[in-house]
């Protein structure tokens, strides 16, 4: 067993895919598969189960992954001892798309305890707005979703992927939509939707309208709590990133169900951190991203 294998295990659990883990880690899929096979043989355990819905940890795998993540986080802490020794100062502006603000607040509090002279501002915006803010030096670090094909346009920006994602429908668990595992375009048109103002959702609406006709949109908003209100009270459904719904308290409480969208070929999407390649705030941004990532991963891999 080695650290490399632990990294593979955690990345597969995050992406729910050997191929996606291979892309993120820049290692061939066969090398990862062979390494995991050797690890499972050494442990005498089956860590993952593969199906059409993806690759998911077994019960024993979840226990192993939690311990692996803890070890990797401790290694990261050891690597950052030099940065910890010098107190970070200056301004750090961080933005995130909806659903992970609680992790952002937690990370900010941790950073301020370690670096009290670092001035941190945080806000919630759509991914495209965050990218534009970083290009215009209005933000230093962003947690975003991005189409894989758009990464070629990231001149002057650095993107660190964490998860692969897709758009799904979120709906109250007692709604008519919740009776479906997959919703067709014609079925989706029958239900009112409350939508977050996000470039990906706008693209989806535009393409959907062109191919299938108009959706029934109750309202659009940049307030995620407004979306939660209509979901909680079964007023309307919503469309959003599956990752966002996984982090939503309503989903964790069993009040919201995710329904896949059938018959629509969605572009590949990745979720992760974007920042400028400027060295001016690199140390603070990288340390913040590391803590933010750890907070998300620890909770995400427990589910």
C-alpha positions in Angstrom: 0.0 0.0 0.0 1.3 3.5 -0.8 0.1 7.1 -1.0 -0.3 6.9 -4.7 -2.9 4.1 -4.3 -4.7 6.2 -1.6 -4.9 9.1 -4.1 -6.4 6.8 -6.7 -9.0 5.5 -4.3 -10.1 8.9 -3.2 -10.2 10.3 -6.8 -12.3 7.3 -8.0 -14.7 7.8 -5.1 -15.0 11.5 -5.9 -15.6 11.1 -9.7 -17.4 7.8 -9.5 -15.4 6.8 -12.5 -12.1 5.1 -13.3 -11.8 7.0 -16.6 -12.5 10.4 -15.0 -10.0 9.7 -12.2 -7.5 8.8 -14.9 -8.1 12.2 -16.6 -7.8 14.2 -13.4 -4.7 12.5 -12.2 -3.0 12.3 -15.7 -2.5 8.5 -15.3 -3.6 5.8 -17.7 -6.8 4.1 -16.8 -5.1 0.7 -17.0 -2.5 1.8 -14.5 -5.1 2.9 -12.0 -7.2 -0.3 -12.5 -4.1 -2.5 -11.9 -3.1 -0.5 -8.9 -6.6 -0.8 -7.3 -6.7 -4.5 -8.1 -3.4 -5.0 -6.3 -4.6 -2.9 -3.3 -7.9 -4.9 -3.1 -5.9 -8.2 -3.2 -3.5 -6.9 -0.5 -6.4 -5.9 1.7 -8.7 -8.8 0.9 -11.5 -6.3 0.2 -13.6 -5.2 -2.7 -13.4 -1.4 -2.6 -15.7 -0.5 -5.5 -18.7 -1.8 -7.4 -19.2 -0.9 -11.1 -22.6 -0.4 -12.7 -24.2 1.6 -15.5 -24.8 4.3 -12.9 -21.1 4.6 -12.2 -18.5 3.3 -9.8 -19.4 3.4 -6.2 -17.7 2.4 -3.0 -18.7 -0.8 -1.2 -19.5 -0.6 2.6 -16.0 -1.7 3.4 -14.7 0.7 0.7 -16.4 3.7 2.3 -14.6 3.0 5.6 -11.3 2.6 3.8 -11.8 5.8 1.8 -12.5 7.8 4.9 -9.2 6.7 6.5 -7.4 7.2 3.2 -8.7 10.8 3.0 -7.6 11.5 6.6 -4.1 10.2 5.8 -3.8 12.3 2.6 -5.0 15.4 4.5 -2.4 14.9 7.1 0.2 14.6 4.4 -1.0 17.9 2.9 -0.7 19.5 6.3 2.9 18.4 6.6 3.7 19.7 3.2 2.2 23.1 4.1 4.2 23.5 7.3 6.5 26.0 5.7 3.5 28.1 4.5 1.9 27.9 8.0 5.1 29.2 9.6 4.7 32.6 7.9 1.5 34.4 8.5 -0.3 35.2 5.3 -1.5 38.9 4.8 -3.3 41.0 2.2 -6.7 40.5 0.6 -8.2 37.3 -0.7 -11.6 37.4 -2.5 -13.3 34.0 -2.9 -16.5 33.1 -4.8 -18.5 29.9 -5.2 -21.5 28.8 -7.2 -24.5 27.9 -5.0 -24.8 25.0 -2.5 -21.4 25.1 -0.8 -21.5 28.4 1.0 -21.4 26.5 4.4 -18.0 25.0 3.4 -16.8 28.5 2.4 -17.8 29.9 5.8 -16.1 27.0 7.6 -12.9 27.4 5.6 -12.8 31.2 6.1 -13.1 30.8 9.9 -10.2 28.2 9.8 -8.1 30.5 7.6 -8.6 33.5 9.9 -7.6 31.5 13.0 -4.3 30.6 11.2 -3.8 33.9 9.4 -5.5 36.7 11.4 -4.0 39.4 9.2 -5.4 38.0 6.0 -8.5 39.9 4.8 -11.0 37.5 3.3 -14.3 38.3 1.4 -16.6 35.6 0.2 -19.7 35.6 -2.1 -22.0 33.4 -4.1 -22.4 33.8 -7.8 -22.9 31.9 -11.0 -19.8 30.2 -12.5 -19.5 32.4 -15.5 -19.7 35.5 -13.3 -16.9 34.1 -11.2 -14.7 33.5 -14.1 -15.3 37.0 -15.4 -14.5 38.5 -11.9 -11.2 36.5 -11.8 -10.3 37.8 -15.3 -11.0 41.4 -14.1 -9.1 40.9 -10.8 -12.3 41.2 -8.7 -11.8 37.7 -7.3 -8.8 35.6 -6.6 -10.2 32.1 -6.2 -13.4 30.6 -7.5 -15.2 27.2 -7.1 -17.0 26.7 -10.3 -18.5 24.3 -12.8 -17.2 24.4 -16.4 -17.6 22.6 -19.7 -14.6 20.5 -20.4 -14.4 22.0 -23.9 -14.1 25.5 -22.4 -10.9 24.7 -20.6 -9.0 25.5 -23.8 -10.1 29.1 -23.4 -8.6 29.4 -20.0 -5.6 31.5 -21.0 -4.1 33.2 -17.9 -6.2 31.1 -15.6 -5.5 27.8 -13.8 -8.2 25.2 -13.2 -7.9 22.3 -10.8 -10.7 19.7 -11.3 -12.4 17.9 -8.4 -15.5 16.3 -9.7 -17.3 15.4 -13.0 -20.9 16.6 -13.1 -24.1 17.0 -15.1 -27.4 18.8 -14.9 -30.3 17.0 -13.2 -33.8 17.9 -12.1 -34.3 18.4 -8.3 -37.9 18.0 -7.1 -39.8 17.5 -3.8 -39.9 13.8 -2.9 -43.7 13.7 -3.0 -44.1 15.4 -6.4 -45.2 13.7 -9.6 -41.7 14.1 -11.0 -40.3 12.2 -8.1 -42.1 9.1 -9.3 -39.7 9.0 -12.3 -36.1 7.9 -12.4 -35.6 9.7 -15.8 -37.7 12.5 -17.2 -38.2 13.0 -20.9 -38.2 16.5 -22.5 -42.0 16.3 -23.0 -42.6 15.3 -19.4 -40.3 18.1 -18.2 -42.3 20.7 -20.1 -45.4 19.8 -18.0 -43.8 20.9 -14.6 -43.1 24.4 -13.3 -39.4 25.2 -12.7 -37.6 27.7 -10.5 -34.1 28.2 -11.9 -30.9 29.7 -10.6 -29.3 32.3 -12.9 -26.3 30.3 -14.2 -24.6 30.2 -17.6 -24.9 26.4 -17.8 -28.6 26.5 -17.0 -29.2 29.3 -19.5 -27.4 27.3 -22.2 -29.5 24.3 -21.3 -32.8 26.3 -21.6 -31.7 27.8 -24.9 -30.9 24.4 -26.4 -33.9 22.7 -24.9 -36.3 25.4 -26.2 -34.8 25.1 -29.7 -35.2 21.4 -29.8 -38.3 20.7 -27.8 -40.2 24.0 -27.1 -40.5 26.3 -24.1 -40.2 25.1 -20.5 -42.7 26.3 -17.8 -40.5 28.7 -15.8 -42.0 30.0 -12.6 -39.0 32.4 -12.0 -35.3 32.8 -12.3 -33.2 34.0 -9.4 -29.6 34.5 -8.1 -30.9 33.6 -4.6 -30.4 29.9 -3.8 -32.6 30.1 -0.7 -35.5 31.0 -3.0 -34.9 27.8 -4.9 -34.9 25.8 -1.7 -38.2 27.4 -0.6 -40.0 26.2 -3.7 -38.4 22.8 -3.4 -39.2 22.5 0.3 -42.9 23.4 -0.3 -43.4 21.4 -3.5 -44.2 24.6 -5.5 -41.9 23.8 -8.4 -38.9 21.7 -9.4 -35.5 23.0 -10.4 -32.6 22.2 -12.7 -29.1 22.3 -11.3 -25.7 20.5 -11.0 -26.0 17.1 -9.4 -23.0 18.1 -7.2 -25.0 21.0 -5.9 -28.0 18.9 -5.0 -25.7 16.4 -3.2 -24.6 19.2 -0.9 -28.2 20.6 -0.4 -29.6 20.0 3.1 -33.0 19.2 1.6 -31.5 16.2 -0.4 -29.6 15.1 2.7 -32.8 15.1 4.7 -34.6 13.1 2.0 -37.0 15.9 1.0 -35.6 16.3 -2.5 -35.0 13.7 -5.1 -32.7 14.0 -8.2 -34.2 12.9 -11.5 -31.9 12.4 -14.6 -32.8 14.1 -17.8 -33.3 11.6 -20.6 -32.8 12.0 -24.4 -30.5 15.0 -24.1 -26.7 14.7 -24.7 -25.1 17.0 -22.2 -21.6 18.3 -22.7 -19.0 17.0 -20.3 -18.8 19.2 -17.2 -16.1 19.5 -14.5 -16.3 21.1 -11.0 -13.3 22.5 -9.3 -11.2 25.6 -8.5 -10.1 28.4 -10.8 -7.6 31.1 -10.0 -5.3 33.5 -11.8 -1.8 32.5 -12.6 -0.6 35.6 -10.8 1.8 34.9 -8.0 0.6 37.9 -5.9 -2.0 35.9 -4.0 -1.0 32.4 -5.0 0.0 31.2 -1.5 -3.2 32.4 0.2 -5.4 31.1 -2.6 -3.7 27.7 -2.7 -3.9 27.3 1.1 -7.6 28.3 1.1 -8.4 26.0 -1.8 -6.7 23.1 0.0 -8.8 23.6 3.1 -11.9 24.2 1.1 -11.3 21.0 -0.8 -10.7 19.0 2.3 -14.0 20.2 3.9 -16.0 19.3 0.8 -14.3 15.9 0.3 -14.7 14.8 3.9 -18.4 15.4 3.8 -18.9 14.3 0.2 -17.2 10.9 0.7 -19.2 10.2 3.9 -22.5 10.3 1.9 
